[in-house]
């Protein structure tokens, strides 16, 4: 077996929440909705460049619960997904303007800095910044 990279992750949601999730991953992370197979349930494939990295599947019951905005939901043993990015100041400004609460922490012993926040269905999202590229981020908080 020659594993090359993580291809995508899938978020299962209620059908009525797929547009909210599409907007969140589009507005917050800059992903765009693109081609998706004609499945029997609504959803989106959200693209990063030419790769569909987030699959949104409206396959849960319509009357099931949705986690409150900004609050963690039950994701079983799965804790979070991380995207590598840059320009911490611009990201913080964007999250602040969208009213998204976040927590920032340095990674002990590594030149990395992380921001954590939650999507509309309670999945934890991490944005990871390279301290060498973005400057002394550990003094940013």
C-alpha positions, 0 to 999 in steps of 0.5 A: 500500500502506498498512501499518498495523502488524505483525499477528503473528509465527509460531514453528514448533516440534515438535508436542510443544513447543507446550504448552511455548511456550504456557505460556512466552508465557502465564506470562512475557508474560501472553498468553492462548491463544485461538481458532485455525483448525483447521489440520492441525497442533497449535498456539496463537494467543496473544492480547494483548488481542483480537489474536492476536500470537504464532502457535505452529505445531507443524509441524516434525518430531517428531524435530527438535532443540529449542534448550536452555532459555535458549540461542539457536537458529537463527532464520536472519536473524531476530534477535528480537521486541520487546514494549513494556511497563512496570514494570521492577522487576516484570518483573525479579522475575517473570523471576527467579522463573521462573528466566529469565536476561536482559540489560538495556541502555539504548538509546544516545541514546533514552529506552528500556531493553531486557531480552533473554531467550530462549524455550524454542526459542531465539527472542530476546525483547526487552521495551522500557521507556520511561524517561520512564514508568518512571523512570531505568532506566539506573541499574537495572543 
